[in-house]
Amino acid sequence: MKKDLIKFKLLQVSVDAILILAAFALAYFVRIGWYFSSDFPFDRYAVIALLTLPFTLAFMFFARTYKLSQQIWSWRHFQRIVFAAVMNVAVFMIFYYFLFRNFFSRLILIYVFAFTATLIYLWHAAFRKILQLAYQRETGVYRTLIIGTNRPAQAIVHQLTTVKSHIKPVAILDAYGSHHKEIHGVPVLGKMDKFEKVIREYEIDQIIQVDNLEQSVNLIQYALQNNIQYLMPPELLGIFQGHHSVENWEGMPFLKVQTAKRWWHKIW
């Protein structure tokens, strides 16, 4: 991962930690009132919240909440955050009962859950905006070479440039040449004979191959030898999106293709 992206991710995790502690504090004062109760000491409460924090962050990493390629405004990301908020409450409850036995209010746990999920989700949405602003300055972006000028390639370039993804197309090549001079503002630079020159001049970090399947072996080998990321949409193999998944069988990864997925495929 690029150094700039690592800094952004450290920022995201640090603010998450602050917001989780803020959710605990907010839940305490909303439930108790805007004062420190002698019946339910805040210092005990704060100590358990601090003990819970690293476990909650670990659960967030485990749930892949910090994965760059995910969409923030999606049901899947919301599920991840809800899972982390539930685990946050569960670990807190276990620690508190184990150390102090008696608990002042069960309602406060509901408040902790609600404030944690809400604050983190809103922050992640704001963090996405920060990444989009960084995109305009080319800070923390993967400079990407697109292979192909067909309609799927055009759709990918349009999507990446529209949403201001950290994956930024900067150049396009086509094995057979193309009548396009540019696609959505990204220059089409010619055929594959210019491949290595484009890699050097445009400081390419990532290759996305959308056409010219016969070039895939050479592209993958080049990417591996030069520490460049390589991506390929399933359509290049004739697989429609939604019909594929990567699964491990006996420790070996396989690309699985099947008909329309059912709800139970996600849990079984």
C-alpha angles and dihedrals in degrees: 000000000000117000091239091054090049089054090049091050092049087052091051093049093045093052089046089056092050092047093049090054089045089053090055092049093045091049090052095052095041090053101037101029131253095303139069112268121218089205091057108028114214093212092063090045092049093049092054090046090054091049090050095049100078091048091052092050089048090053089051091054090046091052089050091240090151097052109133097212096061127100113244095205094058137107090238094059091045089054090053092052093046089051090052091048092051092050090047090058093042095053092044091051093049093049094046096048091044094052104031106016099203119076125198101216139000090202090069089065090059090050091050090052095047096045093045094051094043098046095045094046092050091047092050089052089051090046089055088057090051090054090050090053089049088052090064089056092043090241113154095354129139106234101222135202115208117210109207139030100216124121095273089053091050091049092051093049091047093050095047095047094043097053092038093234122190083245101082121187109219103163141019131206131183125197093222099034127250140235088226116102092190140355117218090335096313113117121240103219103187138259133344093271086080093051101110092039091054091047090056101039096044095039092232118205098175141026123209113192113201100158142017097059091187088070094056099095093051092045093050092048091049092048092051093047094049100039093247122145117242126204131180126183114228091241088075087068092045092258117135118223114263093036099078139068138164114242135176118229116185089341094308122114118231134179105235121204121192142149123273111327120243125216092254092059088077093059104027 
